[in-house]
Amino acid sequence: MNQHQQEQLEQLHTSDAIAARIVASQSHTFIGDFILGAVDGAITTFAIVAGVAGANYSITIAIVLGVANLLADGFSMAVSNYLKARSDQQVVQKFRRMEEMHIDLIPEGEREEIRQIYSAKGFEGELLDQVVDTICNDKQRWVDTMLTEEWGLQLDIPSPWKSGLVTFVGFVVAGSVPLVPLLLTYFGMSDAVIFVSSALLTALAFVMIGIFRARALHTSISVSVIETLGTGGLAAGIAYFTSQPDSVYLR
């Protein structure tokens, strides 16, 4: 590690920087929701273009099918993500009510659970007593600790509405990309040109998703792009072969 990197590392570990990082880590990021919708949107609409190109549908039918699937599938995925986040919320609420009841009815038993949890982490003696007292003197902290340490639950559950909306936006934005070449039909372009154009734009969409993912998560851009393009391309290839009119699955 050179001097510049050492200085950057030290700046990241000042008191203010650490406090800001801890606060930021406690807020949910919707990056995963957007990427989930974007990748699925690009794959879904690419399959539509592949099927349309193989079946020689008219441009009007092709666009109607593409837009209909874009909106319907996007909404379906958004609803699914909404219900997942909502279910996660309800699980936390269920266990929170249970732990609150246990603390009210058998506080000493719940206190012993805290003691054993932190004893297993290496705390002992007077320090262990202080940790147990500190946690059990605040009921919300006590319950939160039981939820995370005993049940392994995540307390920072995202807003179901925001999760669904971000997923839908990601689906529509990326899913629109493979449909753009359908407009080339108005300029007399062949089905082969339309399909190749759609495949290239879909690949470009995967690359852009990979770059966005890398920048948002501060990871290697090249690794993220290769991973997203590789997995997305594999899924798009499967979608292509199963959407062809002469596919063995459609016979």
matplotlib code that plots the C-alpha trace (Angstrom):
import matplotlib.pyplot as plt

x = [0.0, 1.5, 1.4, -1.6, -3.7, -2.7, -3.9, -7.2, -7.7, -7.0, -9.5, -12.2, -11.6, -11.9, -14.6, -16.9, -16.4, -17.1, -20.3, -21.5, -20.8, -22.7, -25.7, -25.7, -25.4, -28.6, -30.7, -31.9, -30.5, -32.8, -30.0, -30.9, -34.5, -33.6, -31.1, -33.6, -36.3, -33.8, -32.3, -35.6, -37.1, -34.4, -34.6, -38.4, -38.7, -35.8, -37.7, -40.7, -38.5, -37.0, -40.4, -41.8, -38.8, -39.1, -42.9, -42.9, -45.6, -46.5, -44.9, -48.2, -48.7, -45.1, -45.2, -48.5, -47.1, -43.9, -45.5, -48.2, -45.6, -43.4, -46.2, -47.9, -44.7, -43.2, -46.3, -46.3, -42.7, -43.3, -46.2, -44.1, -41.3, -43.9, -45.4, -41.9, -40.9, -44.4, -44.0, -40.5, -42.0, -44.8, -42.2, -40.3, -43.5, -44.6, -41.3, -41.2, -44.6, -43.5, -40.3, -42.1, -44.5, -41.7, -39.9, -43.1, -43.9, -40.4, -37.9, -35.3, -35.4, -35.0, -32.2, -30.4, -30.7, -28.9, -26.2, -25.6, -25.6, -22.8, -21.0, -20.7, -19.1, -16.3, -17.6, -17.3, -17.2, -18.0, -17.9, -20.5, -22.7, -22.4, -23.3, -26.4, -27.5, -27.0, -29.1, -31.8, -32.3, -33.8, -36.8, -36.5, -32.8, -33.5, -36.1, -34.0, -31.0, -33.2, -34.5, -31.0, -29.0, -31.5, -33.6, -31.2, -33.7, -32.9, -34.5, -33.9, -36.8, -37.4, -40.6, -42.7, -44.1, -40.7, -39.3, -42.2, -41.9, -38.1, -38.4, -41.1, -39.0, -36.0, -38.1, -39.6, -36.4, -34.2, -37.1, -37.7, -34.2, -34.8, -38.0, -36.4, -35.2, -38.9, -39.2, -36.6, -39.3, -40.8, -37.5, -37.7, -35.1, -35.2, -36.2, -32.5, -31.3, -34.0, -33.1, -29.3, -29.9, -32.1, -29.5, -26.8, -28.9, -29.8, -26.1, -25.4, -28.2, -26.5, -23.2, -24.8, -26.5, -23.1, -21.5, -24.3, -24.0, -20.2, -20.3, -23.2, -21.5, -17.9, -16.7, -14.7, -16.4, -14.9, -15.9, -19.4, -19.9, -18.6, -20.8, -24.0, -23.4, -22.6, -25.5, -27.9, -26.7, -27.2, -30.8, -31.5, -30.1, -32.5, -35.3, -34.4, -34.3, -37.6, -39.4, -38.8, -41.8, -40.0, -38.7, -39.1, -41.0, -43.7, -44.3]
y = [0.0, 3.4, 6.6, 8.0, 4.9, 5.0, 8.6, 7.8, 4.8, 7.1, 9.7, 7.0, 6.1, 9.5, 9.9, 11.8, 9.5, 6.4, 8.0, 8.9, 5.4, 3.8, 6.0, 5.3, 1.5, 1.6, 2.9, 0.5, 0.7, -0.1, -1.0, -4.7, -3.9, -1.8, -4.4, -7.2, -5.3, -4.1, -7.5, -9.3, -6.5, -6.7, -10.5, -10.5, -8.0, -9.5, -12.8, -10.9, -9.5, -12.9, -14.5, -11.7, -11.8, -15.5, -15.4, -12.5, -10.5, -7.1, -4.1, -3.1, -6.5, -6.6, -3.2, -4.0, -7.4, -5.7, -2.9, -5.1, -7.5, -4.7, -3.2, -6.4, -8.3, -5.1, -4.7, -8.4, -8.2, -5.0, -6.6, -9.7, -7.5, -5.5, -8.6, -10.0, -6.7, -6.6, -10.3, -9.5, -6.6, -8.8, -11.4, -8.8, -7.4, -10.9, -11.8, -8.3, -8.8, -12.2, -10.9, -8.0, -10.4, -12.7, -9.7, -8.7, -12.2, -13.8, -11.0, -13.0, -15.7, -13.2, -11.5, -14.9, -15.2, -11.9, -13.1, -16.3, -14.6, -12.2, -14.8, -16.8, -13.7, -13.7, -11.3, -12.4, -11.2, -7.6, -6.5, -9.1, -7.8, -4.2, -5.3, -7.2, -4.3, -1.7, -3.8, -4.8, -1.2, -0.2, -2.3, -1.4, -2.1, -5.4, -6.5, -5.4, -7.4, -10.5, -10.1, -9.8, -12.1, -14.8, -14.9, -13.5, -11.0, -7.8, -4.8, -2.4, -3.6, -1.5, 0.2, -2.3, 0.5, 1.8, -1.6, -2.3, 1.1, 0.8, -2.7, -1.5, 1.5, -0.7, -3.2, -0.6, 1.4, -1.6, -3.5, -0.8, -1.1, -4.4, -3.0, 0.1, -1.9, -2.8, 0.8, 0.0, -1.9, 1.5, 2.1, -1.2, -3.0, -6.8, -9.1, -10.2, -6.6, -6.0, -9.1, -8.4, -4.8, -5.9, -8.4, -5.8, -3.2, -5.9, -6.7, -2.9, -2.7, -5.5, -3.6, -0.4, -2.3, -3.8, -0.4, 1.1, -1.9, -1.5, 2.2, 1.9, -0.9, 0.4, -2.9, -3.7, -2.4, -5.0, -7.9, -6.5, -6.0, -9.5, -11.0, -9.1, -9.6, -13.3, -14.2, -11.9, -13.1, -16.7, -16.0, -14.0, -16.9, -19.3, -16.9, -16.7, -20.4, -21.1, -18.2, -19.4, -20.6, -23.9, -24.4, -28.0, -26.5, -25.0, -28.0]
z = [0.0, -1.0, 0.9, -1.0, -0.3, 3.3, 3.6, 1.9, 4.3, 7.3, 6.0, 5.8, 9.5, 11.1, 13.7, 11.4, 8.5, 10.6, 12.0, 8.6, 7.2, 10.1, 9.5, 5.8, 6.4, 8.4, 5.5, 2.9, -0.7, -3.6, -5.9, -5.9, -6.6, -9.7, -11.0, -10.5, -12.6, -15.2, -16.0, -16.1, -18.2, -20.8, -21.0, -21.2, -24.0, -25.9, -25.9, -27.4, -30.2, -30.9, -31.2, -33.3, -35.7, -36.1, -36.7, -39.1, -37.3, -38.5, -36.8, -35.2, -33.6, -32.6, -30.8, -29.1, -27.8, -26.7, -24.8, -23.3, -22.0, -20.8, -18.7, -17.6, -16.6, -15.1, -12.9, -12.0, -10.9, -8.9, -7.1, -6.3, -4.9, -2.9, -1.4, -0.5, 1.3, 3.0, 4.1, 5.6, 7.5, 8.9, 10.0, 12.0, 13.5, 14.5, 16.3, 17.8, 19.4, 20.7, 22.2, 23.9, 25.4, 26.6, 28.2, 30.0, 31.2, 31.8, 32.0, 33.8, 31.2, 28.4, 30.3, 30.6, 26.8, 26.4, 28.8, 26.9, 23.5, 24.6, 26.7, 23.4, 21.8, 24.5, 27.0, 30.7, 34.2, 35.1, 31.4, 30.5, 33.4, 32.1, 28.5, 29.7, 32.0, 29.2, 26.7, 29.2, 30.5, 27.2, 26.1, 22.4, 22.4, 24.2, 21.7, 18.7, 20.0, 20.4, 16.9, 15.3, 17.6, 18.4, 15.2, 12.7, 11.3, 9.4, 11.1, 8.2, 6.0, 2.9, 2.1, 0.1, -2.0, -2.9, -3.6, -6.0, -7.7, -8.1, -9.6, -12.0, -13.1, -13.7, -15.6, -17.9, -18.5, -19.4, -21.0, -23.5, -24.9, -26.9, -28.4, -30.0, -33.1, -33.9, -35.1, -37.8, -39.7, -40.8, -42.6, -44.5, -42.3, -42.5, -39.6, -39.3, -38.9, -36.3, -34.4, -34.4, -33.4, -30.6, -29.4, -29.5, -27.6, -25.0, -24.5, -24.2, -21.6, -19.6, -19.8, -18.5, -15.7, -14.8, -14.7, -12.6, -10.2, -9.9, -9.2, -6.7, -4.8, -5.3, -6.9, -10.0, -13.1, -15.4, -13.1, -12.6, -16.4, -17.2, -14.5, -15.5, -19.3, -18.8, -16.6, -18.4, -21.8, -20.8, -19.7, -22.9, -24.9, -23.2, -23.8, -27.5, -28.1, -26.2, -28.0, -31.5, -33.4, -34.3, -30.8, -29.6, -26.6, -28.9, -31.1]

ax = plt.figure().add_subplot(projection="3d")
ax.plot(x, y, z, "-o")
ax.set_aspect("equal")
plt.show()
